[in-house]
Amino acid sequence: MTITAAALPDFHTAPPDATPSVVTATIRGSRLGRRTLLRLAGGGALGLGLTALDLVTRVLPSRATNPNPVLSVWNDCRSYYSGSPSTCVPASAWYSSTCNGSWHRNDSYSGSSVTYNYTFDNTSCSSRNAWRWTGGGVHRKCSDGWTVYRDGSTSRNTFSICRTAI
């Protein structure tokens, strides 16, 4: 028996002895169209995807999902002490407008012609961001970071410290 191309049924025409499956008959008998079913399937897939992402963020440690790492303080910072208990070192660091509360700022400021970008350094003192200075009755917390200053064509990247009384 030889089958020719003319004997093959048309793609859009069902064979004369074909019967639809139970699922096909149920879908054809319902009021829902193919587009509605596709939208429902897409919405379900989107819901499952968002739920999976939510579960992943709950399982990860907080530092992996938090853009601000945990800031911590040493009682002192070995090898950074310069003999002056009333100030943080180095004295050449930028101290102006670097604080957000008692921690180094981690944001930016733009004025009419100047821009400041502040970032804290979470590893400046033995993997800590800050340390306490005590001595001579003075108690300070020093939180390290960097300040980038831009004014037109002038740009300066400076080690900066937020110095607060504790």
C-alpha positions in Angstrom: 0.0 0.0 0.0 1.5 3.2 -1.1 0.4 6.6 0.4 0.7 9.6 -1.8 0.7 13.3 -0.8 -2.8 13.7 -2.2 -4.1 11.0 0.1 -2.8 12.7 3.3 -5.5 14.6 5.1 -5.4 18.4 5.4 -3.9 19.8 8.6 -7.0 21.8 9.5 -9.5 19.0 8.7 -10.1 16.3 11.2 -10.0 12.7 10.0 -13.6 11.4 9.5 -13.2 8.7 12.2 -11.5 11.0 14.8 -13.1 11.7 18.2 -11.9 14.4 20.6 -10.4 13.5 23.9 -12.3 14.2 27.1 -10.1 17.2 27.9 -10.6 18.7 24.4 -14.3 18.1 24.5 -14.5 19.7 28.0 -12.5 22.8 26.9 -14.6 23.2 23.7 -17.8 22.9 25.7 -16.8 25.5 28.3 -17.3 29.2 27.9 -13.6 29.9 28.3 -11.7 30.5 25.1 -8.1 29.6 24.3 -6.9 33.1 25.1 -8.5 33.1 28.5 -7.0 29.7 29.3 -3.6 31.0 28.2 -3.9 34.0 30.4 -4.9 31.9 33.3 -1.9 29.6 32.7 0.4 32.6 32.4 -0.9 34.2 35.6 -0.5 30.9 37.4 3.1 30.6 36.2 3.8 34.2 37.2 2.4 33.6 40.7 4.5 30.4 41.1 7.6 32.3 40.0 7.0 35.2 42.4 6.3 32.8 45.2 9.6 31.0 44.5 11.5 34.3 44.6 9.9 35.2 47.8 10.9 31.9 49.4 14.5 32.3 48.2 14.8 35.8 49.8 13.4 34.5 53.0 16.0 31.6 53.1 19.1 33.8 52.2 21.0 35.4 55.0 19.9 39.0 55.7 23.3 40.4 54.4 22.7 38.9 51.0 19.4 40.7 50.5 20.2 43.9 52.5 22.2 46.5 50.5 23.5 47.9 53.8 25.9 45.5 55.5 25.9 45.0 59.2 27.9 47.8 60.8 29.9 46.9 63.9 32.2 48.5 66.4 35.5 47.4 67.9 36.5 48.8 71.3 39.7 49.9 69.7 41.4 49.7 66.3 44.8 48.2 66.8 47.6 49.9 64.9 45.5 52.9 64.0 46.0 54.9 67.2 48.2 57.9 66.9 48.3 59.1 70.4 45.5 61.6 70.3 42.4 60.2 72.1 40.1 63.1 71.2 40.1 62.6 67.5 39.9 59.8 65.0 42.9 59.1 62.8 44.2 60.0 60.3 43.9 63.7 60.9 44.0 64.2 57.1 40.6 62.4 56.7 37.5 64.4 55.6 35.2 65.0 58.6 32.7 67.6 57.3 29.1 66.4 56.8 30.0 62.7 56.8 27.6 61.5 59.4 24.1 59.9 59.2 23.3 59.6 62.9 26.4 58.1 64.4 27.5 56.2 61.3 29.2 57.3 58.1 26.8 58.3 55.4 26.0 56.0 52.5 24.2 58.3 50.1 24.8 61.3 47.9 24.1 65.0 47.8 23.8 67.2 44.8 23.8 71.0 45.0 23.7 73.6 42.3 27.2 72.9 41.1 28.6 70.3 43.5 28.0 66.6 44.1 29.1 64.6 47.1 28.9 60.7 47.1 29.4 59.2 50.5 30.1 55.4 51.0 31.0 53.7 54.2 33.9 51.3 54.5 32.7 48.2 56.2 36.2 46.7 56.5 38.5 49.5 57.4 39.4 48.3 60.9 39.9 44.5 61.0 36.6 43.8 59.2 34.7 46.4 61.2 33.4 49.8 60.2 34.0 51.7 63.4 35.8 51.8 66.7 35.7 53.6 70.0 38.3 56.1 71.1 38.5 56.6 74.8 41.1 58.4 76.8 41.5 61.6 78.8 37.8 61.6 79.5 36.9 61.8 75.8 34.7 59.1 74.3 34.1 59.0 70.5 33.0 56.6 67.9 34.7 56.8 64.5 33.0 55.3 61.5 35.0 55.2 58.3 34.1 55.7 54.7 34.9 57.5 51.5 33.7 60.9 50.1 33.9 61.8 46.4 33.5 65.5 45.8 32.8 66.8 42.3 32.6 70.5 41.3 32.6 70.9 37.5 35.9 69.4 36.3 37.3 69.1 39.8 37.0 65.7 41.5 38.4 64.5 44.8 38.1 61.0 46.4 39.0 61.3 50.1 39.0 58.9 53.0 36.4 60.3 55.4 35.4 59.6 59.0 32.1 60.2 60.9 33.2 61.2 64.3 30.5 61.3 67.1 30.6 61.6 70.8 29.5 58.5 72.8 
